[in-house]
Amino acid sequence: MAWIKQGSDTSAYPVVVTVNNKNFVQAMVHQTNNNDGNIDGRLILNGELGSSTDFATRQSVNGGSDTTRVSEDFVEIVDPTSRDYFSVNYICGIAGQEALVISFAGLTNTYGASTEPARMEVVGKYDDGGVITEVEVAEGGAGTTTADSNLSVIGTDGTEPTLDKELLYKVRQDNVGGWVEVGRTRLSTSGASITVSDLPDKRYYMTLTNCIDTGGTINGQVRVNGDTGNNYARRRSVAGGADVTDVSVGSHWSTTDAEASPFFNVEYFANVSNKEKLNITYHARQSTAGDANPPTRIEAANKWANTTDAINEISITDFGSGSYDVGSEMVVLAYDPNDTHATNFWEELATIDDTGVASTSTGTIPARKYLWIQMYVNPSTSAALQLQFNNDTGTNYARSYTANGGADTTSASLTIWGVSSTDANPKFLNLFIINNTTEEKLGISKLVTRGTAGEANTPDRFESAQKWDNVTAQITEIDFLVSAGTGTFNGVVWGAD
């Protein structure tokens, strides 16, 4: 089923959105501070604030060593901060199972381009679990939030409802579209920049960027509203390495350093005209072609220290010696709590609901340039979650990954597209893929593993970039496997051109 608007809340903390019994939820949280003390972000599910100790959290701040929290009444998605933050959260709730959370955030730190932003990587779980009926964000600091703070929630249940049920729900929600395309630029000739202009003023943007080199090195960096001044500050980690920062510069960090290979970015922006604009970036770079050469990944948090203008243009400029080839593209999606459209950029291609099987498949799906996959698997024994495309079982896959932080490990010439470690616990995957016919397929994934059952035991996290060395066909079938035993699979595959 398509992503459906669940609601939005801009009231004083706590902010609460009722959810219509969804298995998969995306929550965007943009909290702005009154500068009267620290605020932190506490995610609560299904009305449990102050009434339970059913949550556990694993988190990393600025790429540092993971810390854990257990038996609390929230998942801490943001450490206490005296300024603003922007958090994106993927949530999975399956009946009879602990709910799992993948969260990441960018924080302004001190206002101004002379101070770098902070970033957080978080996974969490909710021991009482079940389908998601409510998302709430509270804070435990002494500070307060401004009136333009916001929680927005979209969701899907991963199954096709009856037509009457769907129509009734849409009427009740007063038009309930999800992410909608608001701009796109695709190069018809090679060039040094891709610019998407005339963007409407929306609270949240999601960009999908695929840049192909002409043979020289390319190094993409993002600018907003054509601003080339030193009004940006940035932080990034390359291949799981220690964070590096840069302040008072002329662009966001968006990629690895200059290299002659294609890349794929998924980025989120929070946009309020009188607040600094926060950006979260995830990037996969092909590196040298072929399955023997794993891709490279980065994670970044950026800010544009402009507090007078809403975003109306996003561009990615090449700072390498080469240029972007024909077909390089940026697509800008938007979500705004005040929108009343019934449109979705993301089209459902397949749903998975299978029990007691070693593998399951989408069957043949339409070929789409962009793929978004969310999958929950509960294995019967210690196993990894794996994918294969178009029935390809050859050694044509490679990946770079980290488990619970730290420098990346690489694996080459694999027979599977690996997205997890090996253990006997339920797992929840979020994966984006760029699916060009004549280019290697690149993926960016984040996964949470439940860990030992119960709120006294923390979940684990797994981040990775993958590639499939096929340059003649698009992905038109996806197989999901457990590496041992059998599993229960619940998931959705969306796509778009």
Secondary structure, DSSP 4 states (H G I P E B T S, - for coil): ---EEEEEE-SSSSEEEEEEEESEEEEEEEE-B-SSS-EEEEEEETT-TTT---EEEEEEETT---EEEEEESSEEEEEEESS-EEEEEEEE--TTS-EEEEEEEEE--SSSTTS--EEEEEEEEESS-SSEEEEEEE--SS--B-TT-EEEEEEE-SS---HHHHHHHHHHHTS----EEEEEEE-SS-BSEEEE------SEEEEEEEE-BSSS-B-EEEEETT--SS-EEEEEEETT---EEEEEESSEE-SSSSBSS-EEEEEEEE--TTSPEEEEEEEEE--SSSTTS--EEEEEEEEE--SS-----EEEEE-SSS-BPTT-EEEEEEE-TT------SSEEEEEEEEEEESEEE--S----SEEEEEEEEEESSSB-EEEEETT--SS-EEEEEEESSSS-EEEEEESSEE-S--BSS-EEEEEEEE--TTS-EEEEEEEEE--SSSTTS--EEEEEEEEE---S-----EEEEESSS-EEEEEEEEEE-
